[in-house]
Amino acid sequence: MAFRLFVYPLLWLISILPFSVLYGLSNLLYLLLYSVFGYRVKVVRGNLERSFPEMTIEARRTIERKFYKHLADMMLETIKGMSISESELRKRMKLSDPSLFEKLAAEGKSVIVVMSHCGNWEWVCLAADISAPHHAQCVYKTLSSPNWEKWFYKVRSRFGTEPFPMEKTLRHMSANAHKLTATAFIGDQNPANGKNAYWTTFLNQDTCFMQGSEKIAKKFGHAVMYLQAEKVARGYYVCHTNILCDSPSQTSDGEITELIARATERDIISQPENWLWSHRRWKHKRD
């Protein structure tokens, strides 16, 4: 009740602010997150230190400060998704080469689109169905709060993208196997259990990866693509895509996941300030 009466109206009022005012608010949020409350600063600092041990402390601190500025921007941009128009979203979230999706569509091929917590993944999901000829779907991790779960679903699906929870992936993909789909997976999620995950060296650390996108690609024969959401200016992103594997059935176990890990690593290194460093990515230890 409190969410519907107080939180939702507040979010809506924030969402209808002009971008100039929104980013002014983001500047304030950055100071609160970083300088006042120190939101997960120890986690961010530790992740950066282990990932970039060759950097000087000052270089890592620069990334740290830029990350918190981007995090504040992204939080406000996600709220903006409640009311942003389709034409405005098309200007701010562009696909660099639509012909790759068009070629796959002409061949009748569905695709698994893997991305990371880089740039603005929420706007990628929001814009997906209006950017490519495929029907866009996105896999999400179920939230503990039903109110926020409903809110995110409503925002993500505004322009036709179909979100579905991770635990229903196989059932949903099977039911929609007859459709031409582009299904987005976040490839840098931390698995619940490291024992059954794929392990590799990632950002100078032993890191486990979930293999869901690889298993789904093999089961349904979908091509696997990596999407990099590059932040080119404040509030503006360009998505670059490339095919990692177009014949998943011909790959060995773990091969596709390794390709995803390498593509994700390149993405992060190219724009380190735009990755979600506050995420507790390295919870598990390799046996």
Number of C-alpha atoms within 10 A of each C-alpha: 7 8 12 10 9 10 12 15 12 12 14 15 13 19 20 16 14 10 15 9 12 18 18 11 16 21 16 12 20 20 16 15 17 18 13 10 10 12 14 15 17 11 15 21 18 14 19 21 16 12 16 15 12 10 12 10 13 9 11 21 16 11 20 22 16 15 23 28 21 24 24 21 22 21 14 20 22 19 21 23 22 21 15 15 12 14 8 9 18 15 12 19 23 20 21 13 13 15 12 15 20 15 12 17 18 10 9 13 19 24 25 25 26 24 24 25 21 23 30 25 19 19 21 26 24 27 26 28 21 16 17 18 19 22 18 26 25 25 18 19 12 13 12 8 9 10 15 14 14 11 15 19 16 15 20 24 19 19 17 16 23 20 20 17 14 15 12 11 17 14 10 14 18 12 10 11 12 9 13 17 24 28 26 25 20 18 22 22 16 18 19 11 12 19 13 12 17 17 19 18 12 16 20 11 12 13 23 27 24 21 19 16 23 24 18 18 21 19 14 16 18 24 22 27 24 25 23 26 28 20 19 11 9 12 18 17 23 21 18 15 20 14 14 18 21 17 13 22 17 11 13 8 15 17 15 21 22 19 15 26 23 15 21 24 16 14 23 19 14 11 16 20 22 26 20 20 24 20 16 15 17 14 13 16 11 10 5
